[in-house]
């Protein structure tokens, strides 16, 4: 998970952290690099798009919601 405290936003910190993650993935020869965002993460989604990421699929809004309790 990547997060930046509100008082430190808009200073390029999230961008640099994201670029560092991509760099590490490339060093590790990762074949796939994925992100999970939500509709609420407007600023993050905009930043990822500027970094060259493209949306592949849209998961249903209840993707992680279980209909029955875990056993």
N, C-alpha and C positions, 0 to 999 in steps of 0.2 A: 504494500500500500504506500502510496506517495501522497503526502499532504503538506501544506504550508500554512502556518498560522496566519489568521487574517491580518495582523499588524505587519507581516512581512511579505504580503502579496504585492504583485505589480512591481517587483524588483528583479525579475528574471530568475528567481530561485527555483520555481517549479520547472521552468524551461531547462535550466542547467541540470537539475536532478533527473529530468526525463532524458536529456542527452547522455548523461552519465550511465543511465540504465541501458540505453541502446548501445553505447560503447562497450559496456561489460558483456552484453549479450553477444555482440559481434566477436569480442575476444574469446568468448566461450564457444564460438562457432554455432550459435543457436540457429536452428532452421526456421523456427517460427517465433514471432514476437507478438504478443497480444495484449490488448488493453480491455478493461471492463469499466464502462462509465455508465452514468444514468442521465436521464433528461434534465435533472437538476444541475448537472455539472457543466453549465454552459461555458464558463471561462476555460475549463480544462479541455472540453471538446474542441473549442476554438483553437487553443494552443496546440493540441495534438494534430489538428488539421494543418496548421501552419508549419508544423514539423514534418509534414509529409505523410502522416498516417491517413488511411482511408477506412471508412466503415465497411465491414464485410457483411455482417449480419446484425439484425436487431433481435435481441432475445425478448421473449414475452415478459411483460411487467411482473408476472408472478413466477419467474424463473426459479427463484430460490425459496419460494413459499411451499411448504409441504401441506398437503390436505389432511394428513393424519399424523398423530404424534410419533416420534421416532421410538423404536423399540430396542 
